[in-house]
Amino acid sequence: MATDPIQQFQIVNLFPVAKIGNTEIAFTNSAAYMVAAVAVISIFLIAGTNSRSLVPGRLQSAAELTYEFVANTIRSTAGTEGMKFFPFVFTLFTFILAVNLIGLIPYTFTVTSHIVITAVLALSVFLTVIVYGFWKNGLHFFNLFVPKGIPIYILPLIVFIEVLSFLSRPISHSVRLFANMLAGHITLKVFASFITLLGGAGIFGIVGATLPLALVVALTALELLVAFLQAYVFAILTCIYLNDAIHPGH
Amino acid sequence: MATNTHTEVPAGAKGVFPPFDSTTFASQLVWLAIAFVALYVLMAKVALPRVGGIIENRQKRIAGDIAEAGNLKAQSDAALTAYEQALADARARAQAIANETRDRQAAEADKRRKALEDQLNVKLAEAEKTIAATKVAAMANVRGIAADAAKAIVERLTGTAPTDKAVDAAVGEALKS
């Protein structure tokens, strides 16, 4: 058994698919887990609501709950107009939640522990905000950077800060998710490896190993919370950013 | 899998922190795009309209049921009002009929009593008349008897019969006092 806490993030090529220039495109373990996540979500939402019953069963009730949860999040942060982006936010939320939760199962791979994945997700939100913001508001979209009621002599400074904070959004948006997943999984792995290390050190070691075991159990519960919370934070920040595109005036 | 083991080697360069290993980025991004777009299409075209439809259906059904319940309540209220109205009408009519009957019977009884009283009055008057006649006759008889008695008494006492004229005057005098 590997005790290297970094090894769990290793990308493994399962089979090659195509070659673009010098770059080989392969079906990796990461890709497998993404496909698994898509399958799990689709089964949950489509098969679960197959009966379309008026009085929902467990699975349909959970599907409706997820739907209402995301819909309410959008309505409360971006208003009814934000419902245009409901499928996008819903896809983001469920995808991140699914890969986070699947990643918590031992011996699995966490797709969101790779910065390139979270960065592209965050950039897709960022670009959506910019494209929709300009398409809907034209040049009024720049009002986003000019808060009202600011004295003229500090306005340039404020505008500079606003632009900087706007541009740094995709960085914080992506790093938050990536770092949380990465750090959580490293912590879990480190404490889990303590159990095997101590367990191999005789009778006192086995007694001592109960401490990291208890910690791993507690950390797993914490990571479950983090997995949900980070998906929720990603979705709610997406809503807040989209709200800026819909209503750029402060 | 044994024949495939050569493809399961770690993809990235050795000694590089996997999340920052740029040689794996292309594969990850291609599959992220495929997975994300597939999920987006499935959600936007199939899952979300379906779940949204179910929820909307339920809300419509609930709203419809509540409206129907309100409708039925209004109907039952109307029926109750109509029933109470009918009851009040019937009561009023019964009262009217009772009053009318009572009045009619009272009037009839009154009439009969009056007729009877009239009859009785007539009989009473006749009887009084008879009594008066009888009394006059009796009084006349009394005068006759008194005169005869006086004549007989005087005859016995004096031995001579008084004249009828003197006896009559004396009896008239006595009866007057």
Chai-1 contact restraints between the chains, C-beta under 6 A:
chainA,res_idxA,chainB,res_idxB,connection_type,confidence,min_distance_angstrom,max_distance_angstrom,comment,restraint_id
A,F9,B,P18,contact,1.0,0.0,6.0,A-B,restraint_1
A,F9,B,P19,contact,1.0,0.0,6.0,A-B,restraint_2
A,Q10,B,P10,contact,1.0,0.0,6.0,A-B,restraint_3
A,Q10,B,P18,contact,1.0,0.0,6.0,A-B,restraint_4
A,I11,B,A11,contact,1.0,0.0,6.0,A-B,restraint_5
A,I11,B,T24,contact,1.0,0.0,6.0,A-B,restraint_6
A,V12,B,E8,contact,1.0,0.0,6.0,A-B,restraint_7
A,N13,B,T7,contact,1.0,0.0,6.0,A-B,restraint_8
A,N13,B,A11,contact,1.0,0.0,6.0,A-B,restraint_9
A,F15,B,T7,contact,1.0,0.0,6.0,A-B,restraint_10
A,T23,B,A26,contact,1.0,0.0,6.0,A-B,restraint_11
A,I25,B,A26,contact,1.0,0.0,6.0,A-B,restraint_12
A,I25,B,S27,contact,1.0,0.0,6.0,A-B,restraint_13
A,I25,B,V30,contact,1.0,0.0,6.0,A-B,restraint_14
A,A26,B,S27,contact,1.0,0.0,6.0,A-B,restraint_15
A,T28,B,S27,contact,1.0,0.0,6.0,A-B,restraint_16
A,S30,B,Q28,contact,1.0,0.0,6.0,A-B,restraint_17
A,A31,B,W31,contact,1.0,0.0,6.0,A-B,restraint_18
A,M34,B,W31,contact,1.0,0.0,6.0,A-B,restraint_19
A,M34,B,A35,contact,1.0,0.0,6.0,A-B,restraint_20
A,V35,B,A35,contact,1.0,0.0,6.0,A-B,restraint_21
A,V38,B,A35,contact,1.0,0.0,6.0,A-B,restraint_22
A,V38,B,A38,contact,1.0,0.0,6.0,A-B,restraint_23
A,V38,B,L39,contact,1.0,0.0,6.0,A-B,restraint_24
A,S42,B,L42,contact,1.0,0.0,6.0,A-B,restraint_25
A,L45,B,A47,contact,1.0,0.0,6.0,A-B,restraint_26
A,I46,B,V46,contact,1.0,0.0,6.0,A-B,restraint_27
A,I46,B,A47,contact,1.0,0.0,6.0,A-B,restraint_28
A,T49,B,R50,contact,1.0,0.0,6.0,A-B,restraint_29
A,T49,B,V51,contact,1.0,0.0,6.0,A-B,restraint_30
A,R52,B,I54,contact,1.0,0.0,6.0,A-B,restraint_31
A,L54,B,R58,contact,1.0,0.0,6.0,A-B,restraint_32
A,A63,B,V51,contact,1.0,0.0,6.0,A-B,restraint_33
A,E64,B,V51,contact,1.0,0.0,6.0,A-B,restraint_34
A,E64,B,I55,contact,1.0,0.0,6.0,A-B,restraint_35
A,Y67,B,V51,contact,1.0,0.0,6.0,A-B,restraint_36
A,P87,B,M43,contact,1.0,0.0,6.0,A-B,restraint_37
A,P87,B,A44,contact,1.0,0.0,6.0,A-B,restraint_38
A,P87,B,L48,contact,1.0,0.0,6.0,A-B,restraint_39
A,F90,B,M43,contact,1.0,0.0,6.0,A-B,restraint_40
A,T91,B,L39,contact,1.0,0.0,6.0,A-B,restraint_41
A,T91,B,Y40,contact,1.0,0.0,6.0,A-B,restraint_42
A,T91,B,M43,contact,1.0,0.0,6.0,A-B,restraint_43
A,F95,B,L39,contact,1.0,0.0,6.0,A-B,restraint_44
A,H114,B,P19,contact,1.0,0.0,6.0,A-B,restraint_45
A,I115,B,P19,contact,1.0,0.0,6.0,A-B,restraint_46
A,V116,B,F25,contact,1.0,0.0,6.0,A-B,restraint_47
A,V116,B,Q28,contact,1.0,0.0,6.0,A-B,restraint_48
A,I117,B,L32,contact,1.0,0.0,6.0,A-B,restraint_49
